[in-house]
């Protein structure tokens, strides 16, 4: 945008409009503020889910753990319980 257009926009746009469009602009990493908030929310949700799953796993029997291990092997292709990672 040319300096003249920038000056014209700033003279006519209200604060709410400026904040709206600034929040959509990418930062130096190429991620907008809205995208950063979404990523942070996903990270928090993932951490909460992992905590809940770990608590449930801690209460499982050996047979249940082996079933979960077999399912995870199919899902991820890695063997955890069998000694290989």
Secondary structure, 3 states (H helix, E strand, C coil): CCHHHHHHHHHHCCHHHHHHHHHHCECCCCCEHHHHHHHHHHHHHHHHHHHHHHHHHHCCCHHHHHHHHHHHHHHHCCCCCCCCC
